[in-house]
Amino acid sequence: LPLPAWALAVGCRMLLLSLRGRYPSASEALRVREAVAWLETVVMQHSLTIVMTHASVRSQIAKALLASGWQAEVGSRTTRHWSAWLMSRRITMQ
């Protein structure tokens, strides 16, 4: 499929599953929680961390990070190809 057709197919699937209350699936939600937990450990060791994801996964990870105290850079976050979302979190030393 051409890229725009693929994007439309994926977007329609996500919309239909969301309307049915089945997006993300239980297994996808578990993978997102595991990714966020892994990311939390990585950022404790490295001040700058770059994560590459698919757009749909990125939005789920970002939602979980925001819920756990992260902050998103002000401005629009797009899901366009090769887009980047900047997020930060203040780490307190104990």
CORURTA-V821262 format. One record per backbone hydrogen bond with DSSP energy under -1.0 kcal/mol. CO is the residue of the C=O (numbers start at 0). NH is the residue of the N-H. E is the energy in kcal/mol with one decimal. If there is no record, write none. Layout:
co=CO nh=NH e=E
co=CO nh=NH e=E
This chain:
co=1 nh=5 e=-2.3
co=2 nh=6 e=-2.6
co=3 nh=7 e=-2.0
co=4 nh=8 e=-2.4
co=5 nh=9 e=-2.6
co=6 nh=10 e=-2.6
co=7 nh=11 e=-2.7
co=8 nh=12 e=-2.1
co=9 nh=13 e=-2.5
co=10 nh=14 e=-2.4
co=11 nh=15 e=-2.6
co=12 nh=16 e=-2.5
co=13 nh=17 e=-2.5
co=14 nh=18 e=-2.6
co=15 nh=19 e=-1.4
co=16 nh=21 e=-3.3
co=17 nh=20 e=-1.5
co=24 nh=28 e=-2.8
co=25 nh=29 e=-2.0
co=26 nh=30 e=-2.1
co=27 nh=31 e=-2.2
co=28 nh=32 e=-2.4
co=29 nh=33 e=-2.5
co=30 nh=34 e=-2.4
co=31 nh=35 e=-2.6
co=32 nh=36 e=-2.3
co=33 nh=37 e=-2.4
co=34 nh=38 e=-2.8
co=35 nh=39 e=-2.4
co=36 nh=40 e=-1.5
co=37 nh=41 e=-2.1
co=38 nh=42 e=-2.5
co=41 nh=44 e=-1.4
co=41 nh=45 e=-1.5
co=53 nh=57 e=-2.8
co=54 nh=58 e=-2.0
co=55 nh=59 e=-1.3
co=56 nh=60 e=-2.8
co=57 nh=61 e=-2.9
co=58 nh=62 e=-2.0
co=59 nh=63 e=-1.9
co=60 nh=64 e=-2.7
co=61 nh=65 e=-2.8
co=62 nh=66 e=-1.8
co=63 nh=67 e=-1.0
co=64 nh=69 e=-2.4
co=65 nh=68 e=-1.4
co=70 nh=87 e=-2.5
co=79 nh=82 e=-1.5
co=85 nh=72 e=-2.7
co=87 nh=70 e=-2.9
